[in-house]
Amino acid sequence: MVNKIKKVPLLPLRGLIVFPSMVLHLDVGRDKSIAALEKAMVDDQLIFLAAQKKTSIDQPKIDEIYRIGTLAKVNQMLKMPNGTLRVLVEGLDRYEIVRTIDEEDEVLVEIAQLEEVHADQTEEEALMRALLEQFEQYTKLSRKVSSATAQSVVDMEDPARAADIISSHLSIKLKEKQTLLEMTNVTERMQHIISLITNEKKVLSIEKKIGERVKTSMEKTQKEYYLREQLKAIQKELGDRDGKSGEVSELREKIDESDMPEHIYEIALKELGRYEKVPQSSGESSVIRNYLDWLLDLPWTKQTQDTIDINEAEKVLNEGHYGLEKVKERILEYLAVQKLTNSLKGPILCLVGPPGVGKTSLARSIAQSVNRNFVRISLGGVRDEAEIRGHRRTYIGAMPGRIIQGMKKAGTINPVFLLDEIDKMSNDFRGDPSAAMLEVLDPEQNNSYSDHFIEETYDLSKVLFIATANNVNSIPGPLLDRMELISLSGYTEVEKLHIAKEHLLPKQVKENGLKPSNLQIRDEALLQIVRTYTREAGVRSLERQLAKVCRKAAKIIISGEKKRVVVTVKNLEDFLEKPLYRYGLMEVEDQVGAATGLAYTSAGGDILSIEVSHYPGKGKLILTGKLGEVMQESAQAASSYVRSRAKELQIPADFYEKFDIHIHVPEGATPKDGPSAGITIATALVSSLTGRAVRKEVGMTGEITLRGRVLPIGGLKEKSLSAHRAGLTTIIIPKENEKDIASIPESVQQNVTFIPVSHLDEVLEIALVEEENENQSSGNRN
């Protein structure tokens, strides 16, 4: 119901609602608002107060102001020193804007009064009692309403006036207050206020509980602080200046300054609280202290910035390693992929090769090329799962596993982590450490690696793991499946010569206190050292021999005999004594019953001489030379094949009844095993039985079947290098290994002829001397 049209100035309010019957002070500073007030004071002191919809607007337009507001009387106006006006207004009645009259200095609006709607008097009386009761309870919980205000409201008899005064004192949002202002139905207004008060009471009740809890916590903290200060004073009087409390304070400071994740930080504080309460003499005290030290020392977030520069990485690899071109190429490919993906996550590299070929130094060079910290742990001989997983914190002396120890040593969460000799792990009743390594080397799992000592998960996903091994056959299948193999075979003579000149000799000259001008070793002498003083795939023995030369030279220079020492082939024995090995280990002449095989060991490739002798007997097969089960079976297979082909080979059909056959592999103290000696044993056996000699320059490798088929083998590159070192010029290989010839160095391929075969008949045709030449070897027959 609308009546009583008035024309009055408009005063927009920011964040404030004025209800009828409400008296309050307002500070007015906007030009238009000041003009409106001055207009009101000139006229009848009446002004229309309406709230802005958005408090952020400084000069609101008429559609940005609520249409329903309160007509108020300006009882007092005072000009402040800063130019603003402080006015005292009294709300009269609800009005609604009907029309806007724009003028230059102020805004005049035409407003119409909104009549209040009353319901049944009894219902209003009941609602008012409920409202006053709720408001009284609200004032007890809220500190914003004074007891005098509450009492004045309780004494009111007009429901509409009481509802408006209560609405003005509620801590509710502006929109809720505007809703109450727009309600002309007194009954609905009181019901809505009761609902709002009920909700506010719940909120205030929760706030009160939180306040009491905070107060209790503060009182407890103050009490602990007071007791701690007393304890410090007592310890000081007893002569213990800081005591355990000083240690605890220091640890707490370190924990606060550490880079621990939030959940680790909470665990550290919890353990520190236990440490503080446990007596210093207790064994548990040292266990907790050790645990806290590990939590503080471990890197949780610290990392180095990767700088993957392929050209720089190639330069670093070439400076530290001569040869190994394919290996270095694979590493550069790996780094290029990581550069493109902006992450060093990827396959776990496993460098496989004999000792001394540079596996560890390659890993160190990778770390240097990507600007990461380098850490190495040796897994050789590890047979306890706790070595990897750590010990549980149930006894004094418990320690984390080697992985966590390595991370502490690295100091960052993204080092290059070398797992050295991963093939040398074993297992016993204490668990299988290789199974514990599965989680470490799995990119899908190691972001939450669990150590028994630390107990909480640790992120290993940013670590670049590199493993090394001499022999992959001893690595369990599941562990091998997680790694990408990169093979490092032995070096050729030419490569060893360059390594000695460019790396090993300058290093040993420096370590033995010499200057480059003090010692010169001629290239011929270096080559002689490689050939007759070392017999290895790597260069460790070569470095030891060069160190011996440097020590002899140092003695000569210190004694004053010479100022410069030159080592040549002629005087080499003066420095290294007699040669340790004979260069070219192949037979001096063709032999009957002796064939040269090629073997692949953990130390690289080697040649294997196999001898066969037969003599009158009852058909026994005697095997000597500490042969493994596989070689024994190869010997039996070779014997069976020769028996089945006796007629074609021109061997008496009953030889196995009249002769005993003795197969021997020299160096009997060294265990030997593997399938690749099959064709070598068969060739030596046929040579012995037929009296045909085996060519001295021929080496061979391949597995044999009962039908004479030659099956493929592994380690052809290493075997070829050993054959080249021994002076062999022809190597018989299985047909299926023909594809592996490409991996053999060019210097070896130029001096060695590779003949692929698929059947033993082809081997015999190549390896055995022709019939007409037999008489030349008759002196060597059995």
Buried (B, 14 or more C-beta within 10 A) or exposed (E): EEEEEBBBBBBBBBEBBBBBBBEBEBEBEBEBBBBBBBBBBEEEBBBBBBBBBEEEEEEBEBEEBBBBBBBBBBEEBEEEEEEBBEBBBBBBBBBBBBEBEEEEEBBBBBBBBBEBBBBEEEEBEEBBEBBBEBBBEBBEBBEEBEEEBBEEBEEBEEBBBBBBBBBBBBEBEBEBBBBBBBBBEBBBBBBBBBEBBEEBBEEBEEEEEEEEEEEEEEEEEEEEEEEBEEEBEEBEEEEEEEBBBEBBBEBBEBBEEBEBEEEBBEBBBEBBEEBBEBEEEEEEBBBBBBBBEBBBBBBBEEBBEBEBBEEBBBEBBEEBBBBBEEBBEBBBEBBEBBBEEEEBEEBBBBBBBBBBBBBBEBBBBBBBBBEBBBBBBBBEEBBBBBBBBBBEBEEEEBBBBBBBBBBBBBBBBBBBBBBBBBBBBEBEEEBBBBBBBBBBBBBEBBBEBEBBBBEEBBBBBBBBBBBBBBBBEBBBEEBBEBBEBBBBBBBBBBBBBBBBBEBBBEBBBEEBEBEEEBBBBBEEBBBBBBBBBBBBBBBBBBBEBBBBBBBBBBEBBEEEEEEEBEBEBEEBEEBBEEBEEEBBBBBEEBBBBBBBBBBBBBBBBBBBBBBBBBEEBEBEBEBEBBBEEBBBEBBBBBBBBBBEBBEEBEBEEEBBEEBBBBBBBEEEEEEBBBBBBBBBBBBBBBBBBBBBBBBBBBBBBBBBEEEBBBBBBBBBBBBBBBBBBBBBBBBBBBBBBBEBBEEBBEBBBEEBEBBBBBBBBBBBEBBBBEEEEBEEBEEBBE
